[in-house]
Amino acid sequence: MTDDLANYTLGADIGGTHFRMGLCLPDGTILRHETLQTAGLSSAHEGLSELAHRLDPNHETTSAVLGVPGVIDYEQQSLLYAPNLPTSFLKELSGSATSEVLERKVSLVNDADLAGIGEFYFGAGRNSTTMGYVTFSTGVGAAVVSQGKLLRARYSLAELGHSFLDLNSASQDGEGSVELLASGTALQRAASKEGLSLTNPELLALLRSKEERSETVQSILAQIAHAAACALVNMVYLFALDTIVVGGGLSLASPELVAMVTESFQRLRPHYLDTAVVLAELGDNAGLGGVGAVDRAFS
């Protein structure tokens, strides 16, 4: 590789489906990235080592930032809870263990926090003051960035997906939560209850094509949109957001669904605040883009 990598950081976006790693600059530039299927890995360390070797075989970079879908103990740099990853990955993805494997200084960051930082500095939230980032995909993740700083405590905050919307069905198993009422999982569950055995691509096709939807499917989408809007309104009441950036596979697959969420949100939001709901701009690169601004967001 001819590029001088001394100013780059290895950035990773680790998920239940994909391991992605890129070479990232402080201005949000991603030189290039590589991807592995999570299911094909025997360990998290295998994936990290393979991708790092592909991107930086001469070991020119000196640091790495790993975005992980779970609750992070930022003081101890450990992963406390990650329901969408193999259980064996929990101990492997500590800051100390990954630093040893990568032979670099490693910072562990919640994946929604990392994507939120990316959207605030380089994406749809760059003109905001206090921005909420919410991703609606298989699950629901969220982050808040205010005046350039990520809101956090010892642990990563804004676990919106696990908060409850339905008092009557709320349980430790997640029933009644935002994640089971306003996500891709919610869409599949609702379709299944109506006897609609739809695969993921078929669901996405229905999201895009209003003409082909039955009244049942339209009703399901309306329910999910309303649940998502309620979740966003709760975020506004908690954090007085001026902007909410909505990302994730479910929202990006259907601008109309986002429009339904926004319409419901506008009816419910606190009218003393002028909160805009906008689509994410960075797509799958939000997390890797955020790597470049982690030092600023955490300082």
N, C-alpha and C positions, 0 to 999 in steps of 0.2 A: 504494500500500500504506500502510495506516494504522499498522502496527506500527513501533515505534522499533527499528531494526536495529543500532544502535550496539554493543549487547552481544552480538550474534550473530557466529558464525564461519561462513563458507561451508565446508561439508564435502562432499567428493566421494568416491564409491566407484566406482572405475573398473575395469571388467571386460571380458572378451572378448565378452560378450553385451550388457551394459548399461553406460551411463554414468549414474550417479545423483548428484544434488547436492541438498543440503538446507541450511536455515538452522538452526544448532545452538547451543544454550546450554550453559554449564558444568555444569548439572544433568542433562544427557542429553536434555533436551527438543529435539524436532525440530519447528520451526514448520510447515514444509511442505517437500516435496521434488518434484523434477521428474526425469524419466527420458528418455533417448534410446537408440536402438539403436546399438551400436558399429559394426555392419556398414554402417550408413548414413552414417558420417562419413568425410570425406576426410582428416581429420587430428584428432589429439587436441585441438589448440588450438581447432578449430571447435566441438567438443563442449563444452569448458570455457567458451568465450566465450558460446555460446548459452544454456547453463544459468545462468551467472552473470547474464546480462541478464534472463532470465525471473524469477529470484528476487530480484535486487537491482538494478533498473534505474537507481536513483538513486545507486548506489555508496556506500551507507551503511556496509557492512561494511569492515573494514580488513585482515582476514587470512583465510587459507584453509588447510585441511588436506586433502591429497589421498591417499586410500588406493589403492595400486597393487598388482596381483598380480605381484610379482616381488621380486628381491633388491635392497635399497636400500643404497646407501652413505650412511649417515646423516651422516658428516662433510662429504662433498662435495654432499649432497643431489642424488644422481643415481641413475638406474635402471640397474642392471647387466645384468639378465637378466629377461625377461618372456615366457615361451614361449607364453602364451595371448593376447598382444596383437600387432597388426601390427608388424613390425620398424621401420617408420617412426616409431612412437610412442616408441621408446626415447629418442632425443635430445630429442624434444618434451616429454617428461615429466620434465625436470630441474627442480630448484627454481628456478634462475635464469630458464629459459625460460618456465615457467608464471607466475612472478611478473611478468614483463614483459607477458604476455598478459592476466592478470587484474588487473594494476595493484594488487596487494595483496601483502603478505608471505605467502609460501607455505611450508608444511612438508610434505615428502614422507614418507609412512609406508607400510610394507608393509601390505597389506590385512588379512592375518590378525592382525598386531600390533594394528591399529586395532580390529578386531572383538573381539579378546581384551580390550583395554582397556575396550571398551563392556560386555562381559559381566561383567568383574571389578567395575566400579564401579556398574553400573546393572542387571545381569541376573542370570543364574544363579550367577555366581561371587562375588556381593557379600559373602557370609559366609565366604569362604575366606581363607587366608593365602598359600598358594602354589598358583596355579591354572594349569592347562594348558588352552588352548583349541584344539580340533581341528575343522576343517571338512572334511566328506566331501561333495564335490560332483563336478563334472567332474574336478577334481584334488583334492589334499589339502594343506591349509595348517595351520599351527600357530603358537602363540605361548605364552609363559610370562610371567605377571605375579606377582611376589612382593612382599608387603607394599606393594602399590600401585604398584610400579615395574616397568616392562617390562624383561625381561632382554634386553640387546642389547650389541653391541660396535660397532666401526666399521660393520659390516654387519648387516643384519637376520639374526636367528638362527632356530633351530628349523625348518629346512627339512625337515620330517618326510617330506613327500611324495616327496622325491628320495633319501631314505635307503633302504637295501636290506634286504629280508627274506629273499630267496632267494639263497643263496650260489651255487648251480649255474647260475643264469641271469643273475646280475648283470652288467650291461654299461653302457657309457657312454650307450647309447641309452635307458636307463631300464628295461630288462627286469629283473625281480626287485625293482623298487622298490615302496614302499608305494603310490605313485600308480597303478601298473599292476596292483596286486593288491587294492586296497581302496577303489576310487572308483567313481563312475558310469561312467567309462571302462572300468574293470575289469569291471563288470557287463555292459556292452555287448559287450566282447571275449569274455567267457566265454559269453555267450548265442550269439554268432556262431559260436564254435567248435562248439557243439552244434547248429548249423543252425537256430537260432531267430532269424529276421529280425524283430526287435522294434524299433519306434520308441520314442523316449523316453517318451511318454505310456503306451504299453503296458507298458513296464518298470515304471513307477511304479504302474500298476494292479495288476501282479503283486505288487509290494511290499506293497500294501494288502490284497489278497484272498488269504488262505492257501488257501481252499477251491478256488480256480481254478488253483493251482500244480501242475505236474507234479513228479514226484520229481527230475527233472533240474534244474528251476528251484530247488527247495528245496535241492538239493545245492550249486548255485552260490551261493546266498545264504549257506549255512553256511560255505563256503570264504572268501567275502568277509568275513563277520563275524569269522571266526577271524584272518584277516590283519589286519583293523582292530584287533582286540583285542591282537594281538602288537605292533602299532605303539604302542598306548596304553601297554602294559606297558613298552616301551622308554623312553617318555617319563617314566614314573614312576621307573624306575631312574636315569635321567639327572638328573632335577630334583626328586626326592622330593616329588611333588605330593600335596596333600591333596584336591584336587578336579580333575576333568577335565570341562570343559564341551564337549559334542559338538554341533556345528551343521552347517549345510550342507544342500543340497537332498536328498541321499540319505538322511540321517538323519531329517530332518523329514518326509519322505514316508512313512516306515515306522517307527513306534514299536516294532513287533515286531523289525525288523532291529536296532535299538538294543538291545533286550532280548537278542537273540542275541549281540551284541558284548559286552554287560555280563556275560552268563553265562560266556563264554569268558575274559573279562578277570579275573573273580573266581577262576577256576581257576589263572591264570598269574601274577597280581600278587604282588609281595613282601608277605608276610603280616605283616611288622613295621611296615607302614604301613597306615593305614585310609583308603584313597583312594576317594572317591565318584565315580561317573560319573553325570552329570546332563545333561539336554537343555538346549540353549541356549534362552533366553527371548526374545531380541530379534529373532530371525529376520533378515529382510533389512535391518533397521535397526541391526544390531549395529555396523557400521562407522561410520555416521553418528552413532550414539549415542556411540561412542568419541571422536569429535572433541572433545566437551566436556571430556574428562579427559586429553587428550594432554599438556598442560602438567604436570599432576600426575604422570603416568606416566613422563615423560621427565626430570623435574627431579632 
